[in-house]
Amino acid sequence: MRHYFTNRSNYGKLVLLIGLLLIIPLAILPFYPNESKYAVAFIIPSLISIILGVLICRFSKQDDNTTHWQLTMQKGSLTVLFAWGYGFIAGAIPFMISGKLSFIQALFEAVSGWTTTGLSVMDVSVTPQIFLFHRSFMQFCGGLGFVMVMIMFVQGKQAMNLYNAEGHPDKLMPNLKKTVWTIFLMYVSLLFAGTIIYILLGMNPFDSLIHAMSALSTGGFSTKVDSIGAYHSLAIEAFTIILMLIGTTNFAVLLLITKRKFKQVQRVSEIRFLTILLVIFVPVLALSLLYGLYMTVGESFRVSLFNVVSALSTTGYSTTTYTNWPPLAIGILIILMLTGGGIGSTAGGIKLTRVYIILRTTFDNIRKRLSPEHHVEVPYYYKAQGKTSIDRTLASDVTGFVACYLSIFAIGSLLLTVTLNCSLADAMFEFASSLGTVGLSIGLTGPSTGAATLIVEIFGMILGRLEIFIVLIGIYSGVFVFKEYLRSREK
């Protein structure tokens, strides 16, 4: 059991980091002094986390000498799972101390925030500004991940293992710390630019900051009940589409764009596949809305483009309700929410690259059966780093992940039909939104939603953000540690 906790300082650093993040919402109190009464709701969990983190670091020994690959992977997954689990609880405490939400509701809101989902049980029309900021700031930080933020300031030999375990596949720079700082600076620069442009388009400064944070993190929390649709502005919708597309794009690709390497960007399979999906589904959804809701041609394409990008990027902003949408339109959104955005971005879902690899492998398999037996061709795809072959190991890993993902989707959807007593189509939409960390709702998730439904959706959001296998390995490692502890007690 000791092997799993030889580097307890990592746990302390993560707890300390979460404590520091929880104090940030107090920065808006000078602008909203009448909300100072809520300060204690943030100060208490923040101080507890900071003190606890310092104590763990103070009395822990640093040991980065673990070399066994399986043990390293299990330790990394357990550490990541601990960080996110602690973050969920700590993020929920301000809602509970203030009396705004019950425990399950507060936990749901925190999980939705950190996982960048955007489903909510709060009535934003009466929610104090400090809690609106807290929700969106969780999304902004959750888009980066706790481990990535920690690595900006501290780095050990196990940092790369933790970085990979949290679901970050790419090193943008030769040095990991430089990679993380590069991503962070890109992220913050885009936040600053997004906030300024929203202000110029007519949003007030607070709303601009909230929507920029949530759009870039593909989170979707809004200050308005009707989300982006409340502004009735074509310019705001168009700019939000741009931010959502940026948020769902791999950071490595964004770096190529900043370096003006546009030819390399055009070759990236994810970008091409994203473009193809938009070209196919925007007109199909528009036609569905045109004949199903009797919209004008211009209005149907405007609604279609925004909501296709919102679903595919897993952001979850909306410009309309979905209760009266035709079945075809609902089915398209479900497919897009399950597909998700780019690997290495802030988006959720199966991810564009995995879906592309599955389709490419299937197509090549069919073509091989129709070709002469001696014809052999190794399939490939393009990442930001260049051409990569799709070997058997990669194809097997992707197939296993997709099969596991769709199985969880099926189970979660069936559970929601029981807890919500709704149709299977409605349950599939709501759970696809949870598992894909999207945040769109057909009207089944809100302040009056029961605890059983919220628990099912919480599990969906966690599995969707932490990539299923990380959660499973972390749970396995935790159970193994607990069993070893019981054995040691028996001796």
GIFENPE-V957890 format. One record per residue. N is the residue number from 1. RES is the residue in one letter. PHI is phi in degrees with one decimal (* if undefined). Layout:
BEGIN
{{N/RES/PHI} {N/RES/PHI}}
END
This chain:
BEGIN
{{1/M/*} {2/R/-59.3} {3/H/-59.3} {4/Y/-78.1} {5/F/-124.2} {6/T/-65.4} {7/N/-116.2} {8/R/-65.2} {9/S/-60.8} {10/N/-61.5} {11/Y/-63.3} {12/G/-62.6} {13/K/-63.9} {14/L/-68.3} {15/V/-63.9} {16/L/-61.4} {17/L/-59.7} {18/I/-62.0} {19/G/-61.0} {20/L/-67.9} {21/L/-66.2} {22/L/-69.5} {23/I/-86.0} {24/I/-59.0} {25/P/-56.1} {26/L/-65.7} {27/A/-65.4} {28/I/-89.0} {29/L/-61.4} {30/P/-58.9} {31/F/-89.8} {32/Y/-133.0} {33/P/-62.8} {34/N/-69.2} {35/E/-100.3} {36/S/-61.2} {37/K/-63.5} {38/Y/-91.2} {39/A/-59.2} {40/V/-62.7} {41/A/-64.1} {42/F/-98.9} {43/I/-65.1} {44/I/-61.4} {45/P/-65.8} {46/S/-66.1} {47/L/-64.1} {48/I/-60.0} {49/S/-66.9} {50/I/-63.7} {51/I/-64.0} {52/L/-62.0} {53/G/-63.2} {54/V/-63.3} {55/L/-64.8} {56/I/-63.4} {57/C/-65.1} {58/R/-65.1} {59/F/-107.9} {60/S/-114.5} {61/K/-99.1} {62/Q/-83.3} {63/D/-146.5} {64/D/-109.6} {65/N/-91.8} {66/T/-65.2} {67/T/-119.8} {68/H/-63.7} {69/W/-60.3} {70/Q/-67.9} {71/L/-64.8} {72/T/-62.7} {73/M/-63.5} {74/Q/-68.0} {75/K/-63.3} {76/G/-63.1} {77/S/-64.5} {78/L/-66.1} {79/T/-64.7} {80/V/-63.0} {81/L/-62.8} {82/F/-62.0} {83/A/-59.9} {84/W/-69.3} {85/G/-61.0} {86/Y/-65.5} {87/G/-62.2} {88/F/-60.2} {89/I/-64.9} {90/A/-62.5} {91/G/-67.9} {92/A/-81.2} {93/I/-58.3} {94/P/-56.9} {95/F/-64.7} {96/M/-76.3} {97/I/-59.9} {98/S/-76.4} {99/G/78.7} {100/K/-74.7} {101/L/-140.3} {102/S/-74.8} {103/F/-59.8} {104/I/-64.1} {105/Q/-64.4} {106/A/-64.7} {107/L/-63.5} {108/F/-60.0} {109/E/-64.4} {110/A/-68.1} {111/V/-62.9} {112/S/-62.1} {113/G/-72.3} {114/W/-61.0} {115/T/-83.5} {116/T/58.9} {117/T/-84.8} {118/G/105.1} {119/L/-67.2} {120/S/-142.0} {121/V/-113.0} {122/M/-101.7} {123/D/-88.4} {124/V/-67.0} {125/S/-70.6} {126/V/-123.3} {127/T/-83.4} {128/P/-58.0} {129/Q/-60.5} {130/I/-63.5} {131/F/-79.8} {132/L/-64.2} {133/F/-66.2} {134/H/-56.7} {135/R/-62.7} {136/S/-72.0} {137/F/-67.9} {138/M/-60.4} {139/Q/-64.2} {140/F/-61.2} {141/C/-72.9} {142/G/-63.7} {143/G/-62.5} {144/L/-80.3} {145/G/101.2} {146/F/-62.6} {147/V/-64.4} {148/M/-62.0} {149/V/-64.8} {150/M/-63.3} {151/I/-65.3} {152/M/-61.6} {153/F/-109.0} {154/V/-135.8} {155/Q/-153.5} {156/G/-118.4} {157/K/-66.3} {158/Q/-90.0} {159/A/-58.9} {160/M/-64.3} {161/N/-63.8} {162/L/-67.4} {163/Y/-58.7} {164/N/-69.3} {165/A/-65.7} {166/E/-83.6} {167/G/98.4} {168/H/-100.6} {169/P/-87.5} {170/D/-115.0} {171/K/-103.4} {172/L/-79.8} {173/M/-126.8} {174/P/-58.8} {175/N/-102.0} {176/L/-61.0} {177/K/-62.5} {178/K/-66.5} {179/T/-59.0} {180/V/-64.6} {181/W/-64.9} {182/T/-62.7} {183/I/-62.2} {184/F/-61.9} {185/L/-65.8} {186/M/-62.6} {187/Y/-63.0} {188/V/-69.4} {189/S/-62.8} {190/L/-66.2} {191/L/-62.5} {192/F/-61.7} {193/A/-63.8} {194/G/-62.8} {195/T/-63.1} {196/I/-61.0} {197/I/-66.6} {198/Y/-58.8} {199/I/-61.8} {200/L/-63.8} {201/L/-86.2} {202/G/116.9} {203/M/-75.2} {204/N/-72.8} {205/P/-55.3} {206/F/-65.8} {207/D/-60.6} {208/S/-62.8} {209/L/-64.4} {210/I/-61.4} {211/H/-71.1} {212/A/-67.1} {213/M/-59.8} {214/S/-74.2} {215/A/-71.2} {216/L/-67.7} {217/S/-87.3} {218/T/48.2} {219/G/-94.5} {220/G/100.6} {221/F/-65.3} {222/S/-130.4} {223/T/-91.3} {224/K/-118.2} {225/V/-60.4} {226/D/-91.5} {227/S/55.8} {228/I/-63.7} {229/G/-62.0} {230/A/-66.7} {231/Y/-86.9} {232/H/48.9} {233/S/-129.1} {234/L/-64.8} {235/A/-65.3} {236/I/-65.7} {237/E/-62.6} {238/A/-64.0} {239/F/-68.6} {240/T/-63.6} {241/I/-58.9} {242/I/-62.3} {243/L/-64.2} {244/M/-65.5} {245/L/-66.9} {246/I/-63.6} {247/G/-63.5} {248/T/-91.9} {249/T/-94.5} {250/N/-51.3} {251/F/-58.5} {252/A/-64.5} {253/V/-70.1} {254/L/-60.3} {255/L/-65.2} {256/L/-61.9} {257/I/-64.8} {258/T/-64.2} {259/K/-90.0} {260/R/62.3} {261/K/-93.9} {262/F/-69.5} {263/K/-64.4} {264/Q/-66.3} {265/V/-62.3} {266/Q/-63.8} {267/R/-84.7} {268/V/-63.4} {269/S/-60.6} {270/E/-59.5} {271/I/-65.5} {272/R/-63.5} {273/F/-66.2} {274/L/-59.2} {275/T/-62.2} {276/I/-61.7} {277/L/-62.0} {278/L/-64.7} {279/V/-63.9} {280/I/-79.9} {281/F/-83.0} {282/V/-63.0} {283/P/-64.8} {284/V/-62.9} {285/L/-65.2} {286/A/-61.9} {287/L/-65.0} {288/S/-61.4} {289/L/-71.4} {290/L/-61.4} {291/Y/-93.7} {292/G/-92.2} {293/L/-117.7} {294/Y/58.2} {295/M/-78.3} {296/T/-75.2} {297/V/-61.2} {298/G/-62.8} {299/E/-67.3} {300/S/-65.2} {301/F/-70.5} {302/R/-64.2} {303/V/-65.5} {304/S/-63.6} {305/L/-60.0} {306/F/-63.4} {307/N/-76.8} {308/V/-64.7} {309/V/-64.3} {310/S/-62.2} {311/A/-72.0} {312/L/-68.9} {313/S/-80.1} {314/T/62.0} {315/T/-81.2} {316/G/94.8} {317/Y/-71.4} {318/S/-138.0} {319/T/-120.9} {320/T/-160.0} {321/T/-92.7} {322/Y/-114.1} {323/T/-64.1} {324/N/-109.9} {325/W/-72.9} {326/P/-66.1} {327/P/-54.8} {328/L/-61.1} {329/A/-65.2} {330/I/-63.8} {331/G/-62.1} {332/I/-62.9} {333/L/-63.5} {334/I/-61.7} {335/I/-59.4} {336/L/-67.8} {337/M/-64.9} {338/L/-71.0} {339/T/-64.6} {340/G/78.5} {341/G/-101.0} {342/G/-83.2} {343/I/-67.3} {344/G/84.5} {345/S/-108.6} {346/T/-88.8} {347/A/-81.2} {348/G/-108.0} {349/G/86.2} {350/I/-63.0} {351/K/98.0} {352/L/-57.8} {353/T/-61.2} {354/R/-64.3} {355/V/-64.3} {356/Y/-61.8} {357/I/-64.1} {358/I/-60.3} {359/L/-67.0} {360/R/-65.4} {361/T/-63.5} {362/T/-63.7} {363/F/-62.2} {364/D/-65.8} {365/N/-66.1} {366/I/-65.9} {367/R/-64.1} {368/K/-63.7} {369/R/-69.5} {370/L/-94.3} {371/S/-100.5} {372/P/-58.5} {373/E/-62.3} {374/H/-78.7} {375/H/-78.2} {376/V/-126.6} {377/E/-142.5} {378/V/-85.7} {379/P/-69.0} {380/Y/-150.2} {381/Y/-147.2} {382/Y/-107.0} {383/K/-100.3} {384/A/-62.5} {385/Q/-82.8} {386/G/132.4} {387/K/-70.4} {388/T/-132.9} {389/S/-76.8} {390/I/-97.7} {391/D/-83.8} {392/R/-63.0} {393/T/-63.3} {394/L/-63.6} {395/A/-61.3} {396/S/-65.9} {397/D/-61.6} {398/V/-66.3} {399/T/-61.6} {400/G/-62.9} {401/F/-64.6} {402/V/-63.8} {403/A/-61.7} {404/C/-65.1} {405/Y/-61.9} {406/L/-68.5} {407/S/-65.1} {408/I/-64.3} {409/F/-59.8} {410/A/-64.4} {411/I/-63.2} {412/G/-62.5} {413/S/-63.4} {414/L/-64.7} {415/L/-63.0} {416/L/-68.6} {417/T/-63.5} {418/V/-80.3} {419/T/-72.7} {420/L/-102.3} {421/N/53.6} {422/C/-121.7} {423/S/-72.3} {424/L/-64.3} {425/A/-62.2} {426/D/-64.8} {427/A/-65.7} {428/M/-63.3} {429/F/-63.1} {430/E/-67.2} {431/F/-77.9} {432/A/-61.1} {433/S/-66.6} {434/S/-71.6} {435/L/-66.7} {436/G/-84.8} {437/T/49.6} {438/V/-94.6} {439/G/106.2} {440/L/-70.6} {441/S/-136.3} {442/I/-88.2} {443/G/108.2} {444/L/-93.7} {445/T/-111.8} {446/G/-172.6} {447/P/-57.4} {448/S/-97.0} {449/T/-67.2} {450/G/-70.3} {451/A/-62.3} {452/A/-61.5} {453/T/-64.5} {454/L/-62.2} {455/I/-65.5} {456/V/-60.0} {457/E/-70.1} {458/I/-59.8} {459/F/-61.0} {460/G/-62.4} {461/M/-64.0} {462/I/-65.6} {463/L/-63.6} {464/G/-70.1} {465/R/-77.9} {466/L/-97.8} {467/E/64.4} {468/I/54.0} {469/F/-65.3} {470/I/-63.0} {471/V/-64.6} {472/L/-64.6} {473/I/-65.2} {474/G/-63.4} {475/I/-65.3} {476/Y/-58.8} {477/S/-64.3} {478/G/-63.8} {479/V/-64.1} {480/F/-62.1} {481/V/-62.1} {482/F/-64.4} {483/K/-64.5} {484/E/-63.3} {485/Y/-64.4} {486/L/-63.8} {487/R/-64.2} {488/S/-66.6} {489/R/-69.7} {490/E/-67.4} {491/K/-72.5}}
END
